[in-house]
Structure formats: C-alpha cells, structure tokens
C-alpha cells in the first residue's frame, strides 16, 4: 500500500532529509587516500546522534553499521571496516536516518583523490541519471516512467543499470511501497500522486548489469569485476512536482 504524506509529515521528511544531506556533505570533506571506511562510519554515527537522529541502517535486518561504503566494483551494501581508501578509488556512501520518526535516505559516489577520466564519466552519468529520474517525478506520470527514463539514458551512454536492486517509497519506514525500478516500460503501474515520497537510486555499472552477493551476506559486487556507481535522493511530490529533500547543493 502506498502511503501519501500530509503537509505536516512532509515537513518532517524535509528535516530528516536535510540532516542526511548535510552529513553526506561532511563525509565528502573527509574522503581522501588513507582514510578507513570505519572512520567514515564513526563520523556519520556521531553526526546523526548530535542532530537527534536514529541511524536507519544500524541493526536493519542485522546490518552492523551506520553507513554502507561500497568501493570500486562493490555496487551497494558494502560494510565499513579497516579497508583503507586508496588514490584512484571510488566509494559509494549510502546513509539514512530517522528524525522524529521519519526517514531520509541518500547516497553519493565520491572520488578518492584523483581518479581516471573513465571513472569521472561513470560518476557524471550516474548522477545525471538520478536527475533525469527526478524530472519524471510529477503528478500525472507513472512510477514506471522514472525507470524507463533512467534506463534509456544510461544505456545510450554505454553503461548498464542494475536490475536486482531498486528504489523505494519512504516515510515512517525506510522501505515502503512502491518499488521504484531503474528500468522498465513507460506509462504502466502506479500513478505519481501528491504526498508520495520516493527514494530514487540508480546503480550504474561499467559492464554487465549482473551482480552477486559476497559471503558476508551484504556486499553486492559486479559479476564481471568492473566498477559501479550509486547515487540516491529522497524526493517528495508536493503540488504536483518533485521537491528534493536530501540534496543540499
């Protein structure tokens, strides 16, 4: 069941989303060669607690950390630990938090130091794909129009979109109906309505869209070992249009 949010609920979604966006900006400043992903997790936890938030990922189905940190060929759900970021890596940081009972969720893939031109392009195209998906989030469109637009753009650029993991509705729970795939046919399924809150999150691979899960039960990697990027924002449909709730800049 799709849960539409009231004006007062949307205001709470704005607050949780803004905190998530601010924490991502702070993490961006800290990401550099020599940093351990465990350090980024600690910073995120402390910032959420300071802002009166409950980390959304910590303990979720047993997940052991505040953030997901996915490096290079890791697509999503990488567990932070003692791995040290190296010059030329890319790292996807996915974070979520509850503020007054409402959840914000967002992700960015960051360069570590100087990265190759090909990886710069992968990050640029994935971020553009997110923006193209957000442009489809208006009353009168369908949820499927989001995925169709993302997939069409990504494949035109020579990349693939991951199909095994999708975006989602969001509110009092981190994952609500509807699912928001990054692929599919246009003009089918649920209509986009005022009060919907959606987390859009294209995952874009350099090679095939096939993925597999590592033995830790969480970390998803590309099946062919090529690199992947992940960007996500939470948006609310307000007066027929999308308002980005997690992007500060």
N, C-alpha and C positions, 0 to 999 in steps of 0.2 A: 504494500500500500504506500502510495506517495503521500508524504506529509507536507502540506503547504504551511508556511510560516506566516504568522501575523506580523504587523508592523513592529510591535514590541519585541517579538522574537528575532526579527531581522536586525534590530538594533543590538541585541546580544550577540548575534552572529558577526556583526561588524566588529565588536570589541574583541571577540576571540580571534577573528581573522587578522585584525591589526597586530595583535601581540605575536601571532605566528609569523607574520611578515617581518616584524621588527627583529625577531630572533634570527630569522634567515639572513637579514642584513648584517647582524652582528657576527654570525658564523662566517659570512663571506670575508669579513676583515681578518679572521683568524686562520683561514685556509692558506697554507703555504707548505713548501717542502719541509720535511722534518717533523710535522705535527702528527700525532697519533689520533686515529679516529675516536679512541676512548676519551681524549681530551675534549673533542667537539661535543661528545655526548654529555660530559660533565657540565660544560658551559651551558648547554641547552637546558639541562635539568635545573640548574641554579637560576637561570633567567626565567623559566616558567614559574618556579616557586616564588621568586621575588615579585612576579606580576600577578600572584594569586591564582595561578592556573594549575590544573591537574594534567600531567603529561598523558596524552591519549594512547600512545603506543606501549608504554611501560606496563607489562603484565597482560597485554591484549592477547588472548589465546596463548598465554605463556611467553610472549615476546619479552626478551630480557633487557631491553634498553629504551632510552627516551627517543632516540633518532634511528633512522635507517641510513647507513652510509654505504653506498654501492660504488665500487671503484672499477673503472675501465670496462671489462666485459661483464661486470655484475649489473644486472638490469634494475632490480629493486630488492628491498628487504635485506640488504647486507647488514650484518651485525657489527657494531663498532667494537674495537678491541685494541690490540697492541700493534696492528699494522701501521706503518709509518707512510705518510703520503710522500710521493717522490715527484721531482720535477718532470713535467710532461704528462702526469696522470690527469684524469678527470674523475670527479667524485660527485655522485648524486646524493643530496641530503634531503630526506623526506621527514617532515616533522608535523606533529599535530598536538593540540591542547584544548582542554575544556576550560571555559571561563563562565562562571555562573551557570554551569550545566549545558552549555552549547559549544560545539566543536568547530575549530578551524583546522584546516589541513592544506599543506602546500609543500612543494618540492622544487629544488633548483639543482642543476648540474653545473659545478664550478670547475674552472681550470685550476690546476696546481702549478704555479709558476708559469712558465712559457710552454704552450702546447703547440702541436703541429697545426698547419693550415687546415688539414683534413678534419682534425678534431674541432677546430674553431667552427668549421662549416657544419659539422654534426650538431653542435650546441645551438648554433644560429637557427638551423632548420627546425630543430625540435621546439625551440621557443616560439618560432613563427607558427608552427603547427598548433601549439596551445592557443595562441592569439586568434588564429583562424577558427578554431573550435569555439572560442568565446564569442566571436562575432555571430555565430549561429544561434546563440542563446537569447532568443527573443520570442515573445508571445506570438503564436501562430505557426512557429516552426515545430518540428518534431525532434525528440531526442536523437533519432537516427540521423538527422541532418548534421549533427555535430561530428559523429564518427565518419560519415561519408566525406565531409569536407577535410577532415584531418587526413584520412587515408589517401584521398585523391592527391592532396598536396605533397605528402611525404613520398608517395610512390613516384610522382612526377620528378622528384628531386633525386631519385635513385636509391632511396632507403626503404626499409620495411617498418611497419608498425606491429608491435607485439599484440597478439590477439588473446593470449591466455590470461591477461590481467587488464582490468578496465577501470574507468572512473565510476563515480557513485553519487547518490544522494547523500546529504549530510545534514545534521541538525543536533538533536539531543543524543543521537548515536553517531559515531564516526562513519559507519556504513549503513545507509538507508536506501530504500528504493528511490529512483530507478537505477539500474546499472547504466553506465554511460560508456559504451564501447568506443574505441578509436578507429572503427572500421564499420562497413555495412552499407546498405542501400538507403537512399534518401526517402523522406516522406512516409515513413511507416512507424507504427508503435505510438507511444505516449506523446501527447502534445506538451509543449512547454507552456507553463502557466505562471502567472504572478504568484509569488510566495515560494516557488521552488528554490532550493539551494542545492547546488551541484558542485562536485569536485571533479574537474576535468584534469586528466593526467596522461597525455601521450608519452609512450615509451618507444623510442625510435632506435632501430638497430642499423649498423653499417651493412650487415649482411642479411642472412635469412631471419625470418620472424620467429623461428623455433627457439625455445628456451628449455632449460632444465633446472631442477632444484638440487642444491648441494646436500651433503649428508647432514648438515646442521638443521635441515628441515625448513629453513627460511630463505637463505640466499639464492636468488634466481640469477642464472647466468645465461648468456647467449650460447646456443648449441654449437656454433661454429667458432667461438672464441673471439669474435670481432666485438668492437666496442659498442656501447649503448648509452643513450642519454634519456633523461627523465625530467620533465617539468610539469608542475601542477599548481593550480589555483582553485580556491573556493569562490564561487560566484553566487549571487542572489538575483533572482528575477524580480525587479521592482519597477512598477509602472510599465511593464512590458519589455523592459530592457535589462541587460546584464550589468550588475554592479560588481566589480572585482573586490572581494572582501579581504584578500590576503596580500595584495600587491601594494607595497609602499612606494615603489618607484618603478 
